[in-house]
């Protein structure tokens, strides 16, 4: 790679070749340095930096090579770029910083690296999403834990009132599918909920439409999520903006099949605690 990048310069000086643009953008404005950083190709990244590739070049969305490395979970490449002078505080056109990309990628190591670089791990983008929103929405448990340990507020709300806890709850999804992928995703979402609640997430926070985490858990027919919310003092009988309680939501969601969430809520109302786990 180094020979390839160096050859055009020598050939150009002798009039035997054409110049090579190491920053030539590809699809969506991605430069070779961005692609190398996202792939974690450290030798290629080093060669491009030696060839004076512009480290702060942006793609169509305003993301830099450091953002690409963070999204790709490439801690070592991020270190490489930071040592070369990359701006750890840069944001894209949507206001998302490097920490947002690291959280979305799910890398706790990248999150910790940015913390050491002095990056604000709580800064929201233009939509009000913080890095913790991004991590919770993707059920990235390790990133959620790293952000909470770094002091990211678990009760933050986006422009529509959604909190990371609500996003984690919503990611549980419908219970019908029993494939390994869906089962694992539900388990990760529940673990994310548990971490957020232990760190002080407001279990009764409501979105602009009045929906709470309990309504979302009921919509996902997750008795396990409802139990968890109840353990942390959630109001399971609160009405949303349309006057619906979690019980009504659970019944409406599972009209064609027995609703375990509805069973749990009915038993709670009858002061009964025994129910098979989800």
Buried (B, 14 or more C-beta within 10 A) or exposed (E): BEEEBBEBEEBEEEEEEEEBEBBEBEEEBBBBBBBBBBBBBBEBBBBBBBBEBBBEBBBEEBBBBBBBBBBBBBBBBBBBBBEBEBBBBBBBEEBBBBBBBBBBBBBBBBBBBBBEBEBBBBBBBEEBBBBBBBBBBBBBBBBBBBBBBBEBBBBBBBEEBBBBBBBBBBBBBEBEEEEEEBEEBBBBBBBBBBBBBEBEBBBBBBBEEBBBBBBBBBBBBBBBBBBBBBEBEBBBEBBBEEEBBBBBBBBEBBEEEEBBBBBBBBBBEEEEEEBEEB
